Amino acid sequence: MPGFELFGDAERKELNDVLESGVLMRYGFDGMRNGHWKARELERELETRFGVQHAQLTSSGTTALNVALAVMGVGAGDEVIMPCFTFVASFESILASGATPVLVEVDDTLTLDPTAVEKAITPRTKVVMPVHMCGSMADLDALKAICDRHGLLLLEDACQAFGGSYKGQMLGTIGDAGTFSFDFVKTITCGEGGAMLTNNSDYAKWADQYSDHGHDHEGNDRGAESHPFMGYNFRISELHAAVGLGQISKMDEFIRIQRKNHAILKEALSSIPEVSFRRIPDPEGDSCGFLNFFMPTAEMSEKVVVAFKEFGIDGYWNYFNNNWHYIRKWDHLKEVKSLYPLSDQINSALEKIQRQSFPQSDDLISRNISCLIKLTWTEEEVRERGAKMAAAIKSIL
Ligand SMILES: Cc1ncc(COP(=O)(O)O)c(C=O)c1O
């Protein structure tokens, strides 16, 4: 992360194709577009590179989740199990579907704890939503086995793990559906954008229609299309897709650089006995967008954060004290701050979240420090950074 660091001629060329035709929309205007269908092309690229049958682009990673939940038939009365360490988009998309988010603990993979998932299943549970946080994956074998045993659907949020894999299969293609974000700080960026991947052809067809107001996309006259069901506008524009098309041509290179820089930093910290690393269910598949490590106590992590600042190191987070990624700071969710009334079912589920505690996750997230991996560092800079990080950590021991 992030692709914007290496934005250049490939993206400009794709964008210019769109600007020259002036057709900024992904559908229609066939005669004016000089043969350019950037969104379609990016979808085919995703399908080929990820070895999946269908890719549906959307306006964001959040709307990719909205679409995935909709095509899975998730709605009022259903429960979706999600981790308490994720991005706010997880509960936003579940609430938007009318379903109830059920938050559970993460384990030392920093993603869904399969034991906690199994305990949280009720007759209302429909979907289990692992979030492959900070570049690496959940224990997908364990989660798939739980879903199979209980007849549940698996929705992988792979927004932070683009290019990662699990036992030879790309993340985002292993569950019933998977999602990616191409917002400005993701591994590849469209500026704003997202995608839902699936091998289910019904889901693919419904996603295509649902993300464009429920239009059936049959024939050449948009105004004459019928509507098999109600939808929304979650479309990506041709401009955004064009940027993504330029970026995806460099995907392998981005992942190679991330892995190389990650390995150098990890090695620099490995000799410090107080430092431990997250468990990675398939180390070969880590996309290496972040390096995550744990200190023995929360107090020591806080001291490391201060020391990093003093040593001039940037691009790291202790998510326990950050408002974006952990339940502890999601007061707007816990206090049910909504602009509009929510259903009784959702209100009572959110009240329950207020009273819920997450001791295992509190321990892990408070001891964790997550460091960004940049693409533009030279090898010398990464080595210097690793040495500085090690010195900063040793200074507090
Ligand atoms: C795990 C996760 N899911 C979903 C999203 C939402 O993506 P977007 O910003 O494209 O809506 C993000 C964005 O940061 C994310 O990190």
The ligand as a Tripos MOL2 file, in Angstrom:
@<TRIPOS>MOLECULE
LIG
   16    16     1     0     0
SMALL
NO_CHARGES

@<TRIPOS>ATOM
      1 C1        -11.3500   -3.5970    5.4850 C.3       1 LIG1
      2 C2        -12.0490   -2.5460    4.6880 C.ar      1 LIG1
      3 N1        -13.2760   -2.7870    4.2050 N.ar      1 LIG1
      4 C3        -13.9430   -1.8800    3.4720 C.ar      1 LIG1
      5 C4        -13.3720   -0.6550    3.1830 C.ar      1 LIG1
      6 C5        -14.1780    0.3510    2.4210 C.3       1 LIG1
      7 O1        -13.5700    0.7220    1.2220 O.3       1 LIG1
      8 P1        -13.9220    2.1410    0.5580 P.3       1 LIG1
      9 O2        -13.0930    3.1810    1.2400 O.co2     1 LIG1
     10 O3        -13.4970    1.9540   -0.8650 O.co2     1 LIG1
     11 O4        -15.3730    2.3410    0.6960 O.co2     1 LIG1
     12 C6        -12.1050   -0.3490    3.6810 C.ar      1 LIG1
     13 C7        -11.4840    0.9650    3.4170 C.2       1 LIG1
     14 O5        -10.5620    1.3930    4.0500 O.2       1 LIG1
     15 C8        -11.4120   -1.3200    4.4510 C.ar      1 LIG1
     16 O6        -10.2170   -1.0810    4.9620 O.3       1 LIG1
@<TRIPOS>BOND
     1     1     2 1
     2     2     3 ar
     3     2    15 ar
     4     3     4 ar
     5     4     5 ar
     6     5     6 1
     7     5    12 ar
     8     6     7 1
     9     7     8 1
    10     8     9 2
    11     8    10 1
    12     8    11 1
    13    12    13 1
    14    12    15 ar
    15    13    14 2
    16    15    16 1
@<TRIPOS>SUBSTRUCTURE
     1 LIG1         1 GROUP 0 **** ****
